[in-house]
Amino acid sequence: MKNIRWFAFLFLFLLVFPEESHAASSSSHIQLDGKDISVAEGVQIQEVKGNVLVPLRLIVEELGYKVNWESRTSTVTIQNQDKNQNLSLQVNNPIASVNGRQMGLAVAPLLTGGTTYVPIRFVSEQTGIDVTWNSELKTVILTTPATSNGNSESSHGNSATQTVTDVEESARAAISQISFTDHQLTIAVNGKVSPKVTTLTNADRIVVDIPDSKLSDDFLSSQSFDKGGQGAFPVTDDPDVSQVRYSKFSTNPASVRIVVDLNNSTSYHVQNADDGKVVIALDQKTEEATPAGPDTAITPTEPSIASDGHAQGIDVSHYNGNIDWQQVAAAGKTFAFIKATEGTQYQDNQFLVNVQGARDANILVGAYHFLNATTVDGARQEAANFARAIDSAGGRLDLPPVLDYENNPKNLSPAQISEVAHAFLDEMERLTGRQPIVYTGNVFASKFDPTFSMYKLWVARYSTTQKPTAVPAWNSWWAWQYSSTGSVPGIRGAVDLDEYNGTIDELRSSLAGELD
């Protein structure tokens, strides 16, 4: 069990950084497992650019880590042999090293008064302590992992048995996102998994069992579940699917079950390259009929990708692991969209690393935000999170910011979808001074009304011959994501492939025009 003294240290040594931080009032609080811990006199909780920072050494030493400070390079090295962890951070450098893997930080470590301070999120991720910050209440909320010993009422065995259980639980692959768009189920998972996929009849459904897995804490907190522990979201834009259900199916062994309820019997194929994404792609029965129109972007008879000299790119997130961007550039990829944020708080931990790597390879860089909001206020809060991430990467990127709106788990009406999307786009343009781009699936795009025609469209339709079709808001596309299972040198596993609707020179020229 973690030594409770570290919580006192956390509170006593919070960062004071006058130029960028904003002191809370003397009524600031810190909570441990729902109980307030009194604040020492004169100590105030601080924020830096919307992030809470804490003294690294005082925390990790209490948790059994060894700390070494290299003054010449201003580098802190932290080791924990029991957990096989080796962390390295450098003052004023927003990129840390975790077991040799680069990881972006929301705010670079700071050195003041001989102590190194890091974002509280980093402490949470690397120690296993659940740490959250309530800005309205000016409260740090700390939650210890569930533990038990032989004297506990909740214990079902001795402490050694419980320790093994805790280790097994932490080692399980965590499912962080389940979505259905463009005729396929996508499961985002942190770790390698071997899904077992079967079909059942009466009623028709596809059952996906993922052994040795769990639903992540973020997923559990963001979804609604019934009394039986099952969650679901409707699928209203696919002729073959009615809804997707999910639940913790078994605890011994641990397993998560996801069910795709079908309107009729439909074949499928599984894509699993151990790249953090499992895809159950439903097979198309026939090629979609494409309405006639004046825009060549909706013509279905175009030959293979890039035959017309269109610029080629990719979009990535931390699920793609460490990327050799020089190899990506050598493979002819000239632009890249990088996941920055999701929801109101989350920032992808590879965002800053990927931005810098793509820049160094002379690849045009953009960022996207995955929208979870179901209200106007929530959409504005998510836009603020996205804008903060872009600011942490140095501000203006090469490509405009992107709203990734592709899922409707709360079954909003088209009018509500439009309202939420407009709120995000308006707030993002206000915060950044740039008009965002809309990313969505070809079918989901039909939910946007014609008022969105003012925005550029980046659309997903997975085919190398069937280009996106026209929808009420858009007759043409700005960029097309034509595959989620591409292969690119420098990236392990499958990667999303994109094409700009023009040459690279035309893309660069259009971006230069934004500054006129």
C-alpha positions as CSV (number, residue, x, y, z in Angstrom):
1,M,0.0,0.0,0.0
2,K,1.3,3.5,-0.9
3,N,2.7,5.5,2.1
4,I,0.1,8.1,2.9
5,R,2.8,10.7,3.7
6,W,3.3,11.5,0.1
7,F,0.0,13.2,-0.1
8,A,1.1,15.6,2.6
9,F,4.3,16.3,0.6
10,L,2.2,16.8,-2.6
11,F,0.2,19.5,-0.8
12,L,3.1,21.2,1.0
13,F,5.3,21.8,-2.0
14,L,3.0,22.7,-4.9
15,L,4.6,25.1,-7.4
16,V,4.7,28.9,-6.9
17,F,5.3,30.4,-10.4
18,P,4.2,34.1,-10.3
19,E,4.4,35.0,-14.0
20,E,2.2,32.3,-15.4
21,S,0.3,30.8,-12.4
22,H,-2.8,32.0,-10.7
23,A,-3.0,31.4,-6.9
24,A,-6.1,29.9,-5.4
25,S,-7.7,31.3,-2.4
26,S,-6.9,30.2,1.1
27,S,-10.0,27.9,0.9
28,S,-8.2,25.5,-1.6
29,H,-8.5,21.9,-0.7
30,I,-7.0,18.5,-1.3
31,Q,-9.0,15.3,-1.1
32,L,-7.9,11.8,-0.4
33,D,-10.4,9.1,-1.2
34,G,-13.2,11.6,-0.7
35,K,-11.9,13.0,2.6
36,D,-10.5,16.6,2.9
37,I,-7.0,16.9,4.1
38,S,-6.4,20.3,5.8
39,V,-4.2,22.8,3.9
40,A,-1.1,24.0,5.7
41,E,-1.2,27.8,6.4
42,G,0.1,29.9,3.6
43,V,0.3,27.1,1.1
44,Q,-1.7,27.6,-2.1
45,I,-2.5,25.3,-5.0
46,Q,-1.2,26.7,-8.3
47,E,-2.1,26.4,-12.0
48,V,0.3,27.0,-14.9
49,K,-1.4,27.4,-18.3
50,G,-4.3,25.5,-17.0
51,N,-2.2,22.7,-15.6
52,V,-1.3,21.8,-12.0
53,L,2.3,21.1,-11.4
54,V,3.8,19.2,-8.4
55,P,7.4,18.6,-7.1
56,L,8.6,15.4,-8.7
57,R,11.3,14.3,-6.3
58,L,9.3,14.6,-3.1
59,I,6.6,12.4,-4.6
60,V,8.5,9.7,-6.3
61,E,11.0,9.1,-3.5
62,E,8.1,8.4,-1.2
63,L,6.9,5.8,-3.7
64,G,10.2,3.9,-3.8
65,Y,11.9,5.5,-6.8
66,K,15.5,6.5,-6.9
67,V,16.2,10.0,-8.2
68,N,19.3,11.4,-9.8
69,W,19.9,15.1,-10.8
70,E,22.3,16.0,-13.5
71,S,23.0,19.7,-13.1
72,R,25.0,20.2,-16.4
73,T,22.1,19.1,-18.6
74,S,19.3,19.9,-16.1
75,T,18.0,16.4,-16.3
76,V,16.2,14.3,-13.7
77,T,16.5,10.5,-14.0
78,I,14.0,8.4,-12.0
79,Q,14.3,4.6,-11.5
80,N,12.1,2.0,-9.9
81,Q,13.6,-1.5,-10.2
82,D,10.5,-3.2,-8.8
83,K,8.3,-1.7,-11.6
84,N,11.1,-1.8,-14.3
85,Q,10.6,1.9,-14.8
86,N,13.2,4.3,-16.0
87,L,12.1,7.9,-16.5
88,S,14.1,10.9,-17.7
89,L,12.9,14.5,-17.8
90,Q,14.8,17.7,-18.7
91,V,13.9,21.2,-17.4
92,N,12.1,23.3,-20.1
93,N,11.8,20.3,-22.4
94,P,8.2,19.2,-23.0
95,I,9.3,15.7,-24.1
96,A,10.1,13.1,-21.4
97,S,11.6,9.6,-21.8
98,V,9.7,6.6,-20.3
99,N,11.6,3.3,-20.6
100,G,13.3,4.7,-23.7
101,R,10.1,5.8,-25.3
102,Q,9.5,9.5,-25.9
103,M,6.4,11.0,-24.3
104,G,5.0,14.5,-24.6
105,L,4.1,16.5,-21.5
106,A,1.3,19.0,-21.3
107,V,3.7,21.5,-19.7
108,A,7.5,21.3,-19.7
109,P,9.2,20.6,-16.3
110,L,10.2,23.7,-14.4
111,L,13.1,24.3,-12.0
112,T,12.5,26.6,-9.1
113,G,14.1,26.7,-5.7
114,G,16.2,23.7,-6.5
115,T,13.1,21.5,-7.1
116,T,11.8,20.2,-10.4
117,Y,8.0,20.4,-11.0
118,V,6.0,18.4,-13.5
119,P,2.3,18.3,-14.5
120,I,0.2,16.4,-12.0
121,R,-1.1,14.2,-14.9
122,F,2.4,12.8,-15.4
123,V,2.6,11.8,-11.7
124,S,-0.8,10.0,-12.1
125,E,0.2,8.1,-15.2
126,Q,3.6,7.0,-14.0
127,T,2.7,6.1,-10.4
128,G,-0.8,4.6,-10.8
129,I,-2.4,7.2,-8.4
130,D,-5.6,8.6,-9.7
131,V,-5.1,12.4,-9.6
132,T,-7.6,15.0,-10.8
133,W,-7.9,18.7,-10.5
134,N,-11.2,20.6,-10.0
135,S,-10.5,24.1,-11.1
136,E,-13.9,25.5,-9.9
137,L,-13.4,24.2,-6.4
138,K,-9.6,24.6,-6.5
139,T,-9.2,21.1,-5.3
140,V,-6.7,18.3,-6.0
141,I,-8.6,15.0,-5.8
142,L,-6.4,11.9,-5.1
143,T,-7.6,8.3,-5.2
144,T,-5.5,5.3,-4.2
145,P,-5.7,2.1,-6.2
146,A,-8.0,-0.6,-4.6
147,T,-6.0,-2.7,-2.2
148,S,-6.7,-5.1,0.5
149,N,-5.0,-7.1,3.2
150,G,-5.8,-10.0,5.4
151,N,-7.7,-7.9,8.0
152,S,-9.8,-6.0,5.5
153,E,-13.6,-6.8,5.4
154,S,-13.4,-6.7,1.6
155,S,-10.5,-9.1,1.4
156,H,-11.0,-12.5,-0.3
157,G,-7.6,-13.9,0.5
158,N,-4.2,-13.0,1.9
159,S,-2.2,-10.0,0.9
160,A,0.1,-12.0,-1.4
161,T,-2.9,-13.2,-3.4
162,Q,-4.3,-9.7,-3.6
163,T,-0.9,-8.4,-4.9
164,V,-0.9,-10.9,-7.7
165,T,-4.5,-9.8,-8.6
166,D,-3.5,-6.1,-8.6
167,V,-0.6,-6.8,-10.9
168,E,-2.7,-8.9,-13.2
169,E,-5.4,-6.1,-13.3
170,S,-2.8,-3.4,-14.2
171,A,-1.4,-5.6,-16.9
172,R,-4.7,-6.1,-18.7
173,A,-5.2,-4.3,-22.0
174,A,-7.5,-1.3,-21.5
175,I,-10.2,-0.5,-24.0
176,S,-10.5,3.3,-24.2
177,Q,-12.9,3.8,-27.1
178,I,-15.6,2.0,-29.0
179,S,-17.1,3.5,-32.1
180,F,-19.0,2.5,-35.3
181,T,-18.6,4.5,-38.5
182,D,-18.2,3.9,-42.2
183,H,-19.5,0.4,-41.9
184,Q,-17.0,-0.8,-39.3
185,L,-16.6,-1.2,-35.6
186,T,-13.4,0.3,-34.2
187,I,-12.0,-0.7,-30.8
188,A,-9.1,1.4,-29.4
189,V,-7.1,-0.6,-26.9
190,N,-3.9,0.0,-25.0
191,G,-2.1,-3.3,-25.4
192,K,-2.0,-6.4,-27.5
193,V,-5.2,-8.5,-27.7
194,S,-6.6,-11.5,-29.5
195,P,-10.3,-11.0,-30.0
196,K,-12.6,-13.9,-30.5
197,V,-15.3,-13.0,-33.1
198,T,-18.4,-15.1,-33.7
199,T,-21.8,-14.6,-35.3
200,L,-25.2,-15.5,-33.8
201,T,-28.6,-15.7,-35.3
202,N,-32.2,-15.1,-34.0
203,A,-31.4,-12.2,-33.8
204,D,-28.4,-11.6,-36.1
205,R,-25.4,-10.2,-34.3
206,I,-21.6,-10.2,-34.3
207,V,-20.1,-11.0,-30.9
208,V,-16.6,-9.8,-30.1
209,D,-15.0,-11.2,-26.9
210,I,-11.6,-9.7,-25.9
211,P,-9.9,-11.9,-23.3
212,D,-7.6,-10.4,-20.6
213,S,-9.0,-6.9,-21.1
214,K,-10.9,-4.3,-19.2
215,L,-12.7,-1.0,-20.0
216,S,-10.5,1.9,-19.1
217,D,-11.4,4.3,-16.3
218,D,-11.9,7.2,-18.8
219,F,-14.3,5.0,-20.8
220,L,-16.2,3.9,-17.8
221,S,-16.6,7.5,-16.5
222,S,-17.8,8.8,-19.9
223,Q,-20.4,6.2,-20.6
224,S,-23.8,5.2,-19.2
225,F,-24.5,1.7,-18.0
226,D,-27.6,-0.1,-16.9
227,K,-28.1,-2.0,-13.6
228,G,-26.7,-5.1,-15.3
229,G,-23.5,-3.3,-16.2
230,Q,-24.2,-3.1,-19.9
231,G,-23.8,0.0,-22.1
232,A,-25.0,0.7,-25.6
233,F,-25.2,3.3,-28.3
234,P,-27.6,3.3,-31.4
235,V,-26.3,3.2,-34.9
236,T,-28.7,5.3,-37.1
237,D,-26.6,5.8,-40.2
238,D,-25.9,2.2,-41.3
239,P,-28.4,0.0,-43.1
240,D,-27.0,-3.2,-41.6
241,V,-26.5,-2.2,-37.9
242,S,-29.0,-1.1,-35.3
243,Q,-26.8,-0.7,-32.2
244,V,-23.6,-1.6,-30.4
245,R,-23.5,-3.0,-26.9
246,Y,-20.6,-3.5,-24.5
247,S,-20.0,-4.8,-21.0
248,K,-17.5,-6.5,-18.8
249,F,-18.4,-10.1,-19.8
250,S,-16.3,-12.1,-17.3
251,T,-14.0,-11.5,-14.4
252,N,-12.4,-15.0,-14.3
253,P,-10.8,-14.8,-16.7
254,A,-11.2,-11.1,-17.3
255,S,-13.0,-10.4,-20.6
256,V,-14.9,-7.5,-22.3
257,R,-17.7,-8.3,-24.7
258,I,-18.9,-6.1,-27.5
259,V,-22.0,-6.9,-29.6
260,V,-23.0,-5.5,-32.9
261,D,-26.7,-5.9,-33.4
262,L,-27.5,-6.5,-37.1
263,N,-30.6,-5.7,-39.1
264,N,-29.8,-8.7,-41.3
265,S,-27.1,-11.3,-41.7
266,T,-23.8,-9.6,-42.7
267,S,-20.3,-11.0,-43.3
268,Y,-17.3,-9.3,-41.9
269,H,-13.5,-9.4,-41.6
270,V,-11.2,-8.7,-38.7
271,Q,-8.2,-6.3,-38.8
272,N,-5.8,-6.5,-35.9
273,A,-2.2,-5.5,-36.4
274,D,-1.4,-5.0,-32.7
275,D,-1.3,-1.3,-33.3
276,G,-3.8,-0.3,-30.7
277,K,-6.8,-0.6,-33.0
278,V,-9.0,-3.6,-33.6
279,V,-11.4,-3.2,-36.6
280,I,-14.4,-5.4,-37.4
281,A,-15.2,-4.3,-40.9
282,L,-18.5,-5.3,-42.4
283,D,-18.3,-6.4,-46.0
284,Q,-20.1,-4.4,-48.6
285,K,-22.7,-6.4,-50.4
286,T,-22.5,-4.2,-53.5
287,E,-20.8,-1.0,-54.6
288,E,-22.8,2.0,-53.5
289,A,-24.7,3.8,-56.2
290,T,-23.3,7.3,-56.8
291,P,-25.5,10.2,-57.8
292,A,-24.5,12.2,-60.8
293,G,-23.2,15.6,-60.1
294,P,-20.9,18.3,-61.5
295,D,-18.0,17.8,-59.0
296,T,-15.4,15.3,-60.1
297,A,-14.8,14.4,-56.4
298,I,-17.9,12.2,-56.4
299,T,-17.2,10.3,-59.6
300,P,-16.8,6.5,-58.7
301,T,-14.8,5.5,-61.8
302,E,-11.6,7.2,-60.8
303,P,-8.6,4.8,-60.9
304,S,-6.2,4.1,-58.1
305,I,-5.1,6.6,-55.4
306,A,-2.7,9.4,-56.4
307,S,-3.0,8.8,-60.1
308,D,-3.8,12.5,-60.5
309,G,-0.8,13.7,-58.5
310,H,-2.7,14.5,-55.3
311,A,-0.7,15.0,-52.2
312,Q,-0.5,12.0,-49.9
313,G,-0.6,12.1,-46.0
314,I,-1.4,10.2,-42.9
315,D,-3.1,10.8,-39.5
316,V,-1.8,9.3,-36.3
317,S,-2.1,9.2,-32.5
318,H,-0.2,7.5,-29.7
319,Y,-1.7,4.2,-30.9
320,N,0.8,4.3,-33.7
321,G,3.7,4.2,-31.3
322,N,7.1,5.8,-32.0
323,I,7.3,7.0,-35.6
324,D,10.3,7.5,-37.7
325,W,9.2,10.7,-39.5
326,Q,12.2,10.8,-41.8
327,Q,11.1,7.4,-43.2
328,V,7.6,8.7,-43.5
329,A,8.7,11.7,-45.5
330,A,10.9,9.5,-47.7
331,A,7.9,7.4,-48.5
332,G,6.2,10.4,-50.1
333,K,3.9,11.5,-47.3
334,T,3.8,15.3,-47.4
335,F,1.2,16.2,-44.7
336,A,0.1,14.7,-41.4
337,F,-2.8,15.3,-39.0
338,I,-1.9,14.4,-35.4
339,K,-4.3,13.6,-32.6
340,A,-4.0,16.4,-29.9
341,T,-7.0,16.0,-27.6
342,E,-10.2,14.4,-26.7
343,G,-12.9,15.6,-24.3
344,T,-12.3,18.5,-21.9
345,Q,-9.1,17.3,-20.3
346,Y,-7.3,14.6,-22.3
347,Q,-4.2,15.4,-24.4
348,D,-2.5,12.6,-26.4
349,N,0.8,11.8,-24.8
350,Q,2.5,11.5,-28.2
351,F,1.2,14.8,-29.6
352,L,4.2,17.0,-29.0
353,V,6.6,14.3,-30.0
354,N,4.8,13.7,-33.2
355,V,4.5,17.4,-34.0
356,Q,8.2,18.0,-33.6
357,G,9.1,14.8,-35.6
358,A,6.9,15.8,-38.5
359,R,8.2,19.3,-38.5
360,D,11.8,18.0,-38.5
361,A,11.0,15.9,-41.5
362,N,9.5,18.9,-43.4
363,I,6.0,17.4,-43.4
364,L,3.1,19.8,-43.1
365,V,1.6,19.4,-39.7
366,G,-2.0,19.7,-38.4
367,A,-3.9,18.6,-35.3
368,Y,-7.3,17.1,-34.6
369,H,-9.6,16.8,-31.6
370,F,-12.0,13.8,-31.1
371,L,-15.3,15.3,-29.9
372,N,-17.3,13.6,-27.1
373,A,-19.5,16.6,-26.3
374,T,-23.3,16.3,-26.4
375,T,-24.1,19.9,-25.3
376,V,-23.1,23.4,-26.5
377,D,-21.3,24.2,-23.3
378,G,-19.4,20.9,-23.4
379,A,-18.4,21.6,-27.0
380,R,-16.9,24.9,-26.0
381,Q,-15.0,23.4,-23.1
382,E,-13.5,20.8,-25.5
383,A,-12.5,23.5,-27.9
384,A,-10.6,25.2,-25.1
385,N,-8.8,22.0,-24.3
386,F,-7.8,21.7,-28.0
387,A,-6.6,25.3,-28.2
388,R,-4.4,24.8,-25.1
389,A,-2.8,21.8,-26.8
390,I,-2.1,23.7,-29.9
391,D,-0.6,26.5,-27.9
392,S,1.7,24.0,-26.1
393,A,3.0,22.9,-29.5
394,G,4.1,26.5,-30.2
395,G,0.8,27.9,-31.4
396,R,-0.2,28.0,-35.1
397,L,0.5,24.8,-37.0
398,D,0.8,24.4,-40.8
399,L,-2.7,23.0,-41.3
400,P,-6.0,24.3,-39.8
401,P,-7.3,22.7,-36.6
402,V,-9.7,19.8,-37.2
403,L,-13.0,18.8,-35.5
404,D,-13.2,15.0,-35.5
405,Y,-17.0,14.4,-35.2
406,E,-17.8,10.8,-36.2
407,N,-19.8,9.2,-33.4
408,N,-23.3,9.7,-31.9
409,P,-23.4,7.5,-28.7
410,K,-26.2,9.7,-27.1
411,N,-28.4,9.5,-30.3
412,L,-28.6,13.3,-30.8
413,S,-30.9,14.5,-33.6
414,P,-29.3,16.1,-36.7
415,A,-30.3,19.5,-35.4
416,Q,-28.6,18.8,-32.1
417,I,-25.5,17.5,-33.9
418,S,-25.3,20.7,-35.9
419,E,-25.7,22.8,-32.8
420,V,-22.9,21.1,-30.9
421,A,-20.6,21.1,-33.9
422,H,-21.2,24.8,-34.6
423,A,-20.5,25.6,-30.9
424,F,-17.1,23.8,-31.1
425,L,-16.2,25.3,-34.5
426,D,-17.1,28.9,-33.5
427,E,-15.2,28.7,-30.2
428,M,-12.2,27.1,-31.9
429,E,-12.1,29.9,-34.5
430,R,-12.4,32.5,-31.7
431,L,-9.6,31.0,-29.7
432,T,-7.1,30.3,-32.6
433,G,-8.1,32.8,-35.3
434,R,-8.3,30.0,-37.9
435,Q,-11.4,28.5,-39.5
436,P,-11.3,24.7,-38.5
437,I,-11.8,21.7,-40.8
438,V,-14.6,19.1,-40.2
439,Y,-13.6,15.4,-40.2
440,T,-16.3,12.8,-40.3
441,G,-17.4,9.6,-42.1
442,N,-19.1,9.7,-45.5
443,V,-22.4,8.5,-44.0
444,F,-22.2,10.6,-40.9
445,A,-21.5,13.7,-43.0
446,S,-25.1,13.5,-44.2
447,K,-26.2,14.6,-40.7
448,F,-24.7,18.1,-41.1
449,D,-27.0,20.7,-42.6
450,P,-26.0,23.0,-45.5
451,T,-24.7,25.7,-43.1
452,F,-21.5,23.7,-42.7
453,S,-20.6,24.2,-46.4
454,M,-18.4,27.1,-45.3
455,Y,-16.0,24.6,-43.7
456,K,-13.6,22.3,-45.5
457,L,-14.4,18.6,-45.3
458,W,-12.0,15.9,-44.5
459,V,-14.0,12.7,-45.0
460,A,-13.5,9.0,-44.3
461,R,-14.5,6.4,-46.9
462,Y,-12.4,3.3,-47.0
463,S,-11.9,2.4,-50.6
464,T,-9.1,3.0,-53.1
465,T,-11.6,3.3,-56.0
466,Q,-14.9,4.6,-54.6
467,K,-14.5,8.2,-53.7
468,P,-16.7,10.0,-51.2
469,T,-20.2,10.9,-52.3
470,A,-22.0,14.2,-52.1
471,V,-24.0,15.1,-49.0
472,P,-26.3,18.1,-48.2
473,A,-23.5,20.3,-46.8
474,W,-20.7,19.3,-49.2
475,N,-20.4,18.5,-52.9
476,S,-16.6,18.1,-52.7
477,W,-14.0,17.1,-50.2
478,W,-10.8,18.8,-49.1
479,A,-9.1,15.6,-47.9
480,W,-10.1,12.0,-48.1
481,Q,-9.1,9.3,-45.6
482,Y,-9.3,6.3,-47.8
483,S,-7.8,3.6,-45.6
484,S,-7.4,2.7,-41.9
485,T,-5.1,-0.2,-42.6
486,G,-2.4,1.3,-44.6
487,S,1.3,0.5,-44.4
488,V,4.0,3.2,-44.3
489,P,7.7,2.9,-43.7
490,G,8.7,4.2,-40.3
491,I,5.4,3.2,-38.6
492,R,4.7,-0.1,-37.0
493,G,1.4,-1.7,-37.9
494,A,-1.6,-0.2,-39.7
495,V,-2.0,3.5,-40.2
496,D,-4.7,5.8,-41.6
497,L,-4.0,7.0,-45.2
498,D,-5.2,10.4,-46.6
499,E,-5.2,12.2,-49.8
500,Y,-5.5,16.0,-50.4
501,N,-7.8,17.1,-53.2
502,G,-4.9,18.7,-55.1
503,T,-1.1,18.7,-55.5
504,I,1.3,19.5,-52.7
505,D,2.1,22.8,-54.3
506,E,-1.6,23.7,-54.4
507,L,-1.9,22.7,-50.7
508,R,1.1,24.9,-49.8
509,S,-0.3,27.8,-51.9
510,S,-3.7,27.6,-50.2
511,L,-2.1,27.7,-46.7
512,A,0.0,30.7,-47.7
513,G,-3.2,32.4,-48.8
514,E,-4.6,32.2,-45.2
515,L,-2.0,34.8,-44.2
516,D,-3.1,37.3,-46.9
